[in-house]
Amino acid sequence: MDKKMIARINELAKKKKAEGLTEAETVEQKELYKVYLAEIRGQFSKTLDNVSIKEADGTVVPFKEAYSKQGQ
């Protein structure tokens, strides 16, 4: 996500609080939030790819693998 998108998100948020948004701006804000959240979720998933869990028996497994075992 580039700085222009973040600046636009912030600009719309300030305007929403101050005076409200037009219907077009509301639609734009929702779309920008979708893109922003997708970016954050992707970054979080990549972070989890680099996290490992040390099991009680001393073995080290990737977090996602350990988490999927827990759900079974």
Buried (B, 14 or more C-beta within 10 A) or exposed (E): EEEEEEEBBEEBBEBEEEEEBEEEBEEBBEEBEEEBEEEEEEEEEEEEEEEBBEEEEEEEBBBBEBEEEEEE
